Amino acid sequence: MPNVPKNVLASLAFLARLGVCHMQLKNIPIDQSVGAILVHNIVGADGRKAFSKGHLIRTEDVEAIRALGKETVYAAILEPG
């Protein structure tokens, strides 16, 4: 599940407003970002989109994102109620 549809992100934000879960948007170190959801696109050196908004960051993505010169990402972190 590499990408979370944008309407799902909106639904998660709605659930957070209802108190079902807590969603924090914050800039986090790439090493701590596995399981977080990108809230912005990341572009490669060629200017093309390498990772889309809504991408669920996986372990194998960490080195690829770091290779693009990023040490932190702005992402959504979900926590239970």
C-alpha positions in Angstrom: 0.0 0.0 0.0 2.5 2.7 -1.1 -0.1 5.5 -1.6 -3.0 6.4 0.5 -5.8 8.1 -1.7 -6.2 11.8 -0.9 -9.9 11.2 0.0 -8.7 8.7 2.7 -6.4 11.4 4.1 -9.4 13.7 4.3 -11.4 10.9 6.0 -8.6 10.4 8.6 -8.6 14.1 9.3 -12.4 13.9 9.9 -11.9 11.0 12.2 -9.3 13.0 14.1 -11.7 15.9 14.5 -14.3 13.4 16.0 -11.7 12.2 18.5 -11.5 8.6 17.0 -7.8 9.0 16.4 -5.2 11.8 16.7 -3.4 12.9 13.6 -0.3 15.0 14.0 1.3 16.8 11.1 5.0 17.5 11.7 8.4 17.6 10.3 10.1 14.3 11.3 13.6 12.8 10.8 13.6 10.4 7.8 14.8 7.6 10.1 11.7 7.9 12.2 9.2 8.3 9.3 8.4 4.6 8.6 4.6 4.3 8.8 3.9 8.0 8.4 2.0 9.5 5.5 3.6 12.2 3.3 1.6 15.4 3.2 3.6 16.8 0.3 5.3 15.6 -2.9 9.0 14.9 -3.0 10.7 15.5 -6.4 13.8 13.9 -7.7 16.9 15.6 -9.3 15.2 15.5 -12.7 12.3 17.6 -11.3 9.8 14.7 -11.6 7.7 13.5 -8.7 9.6 10.7 -6.9 7.1 10.3 -4.0 3.5 11.5 -4.1 1.5 13.2 -1.4 -0.3 10.4 0.5 2.6 8.0 0.2 2.8 5.6 3.1 6.6 5.6 4.0 8.1 2.1 4.1 11.4 0.9 5.3 12.8 0.6 1.8 11.8 4.3 1.1 14.1 5.7 3.7 17.4 5.4 1.8 15.7 6.5 -1.5 14.4 9.7 0.2 17.7 10.3 1.8 19.4 9.9 -1.6 17.2 12.8 -2.8 18.9 15.0 -0.2 16.1 14.9 2.5 16.9 14.3 6.1 13.4 15.2 7.3 9.9 14.9 5.8 6.6 16.7 6.6 4.2 13.8 7.3 1.0 12.8 9.1 1.3 10.5 12.1 -1.8 8.7 13.3 -2.3 7.6 16.9 -5.2 5.8 18.5 -8.1 7.9 20.0 
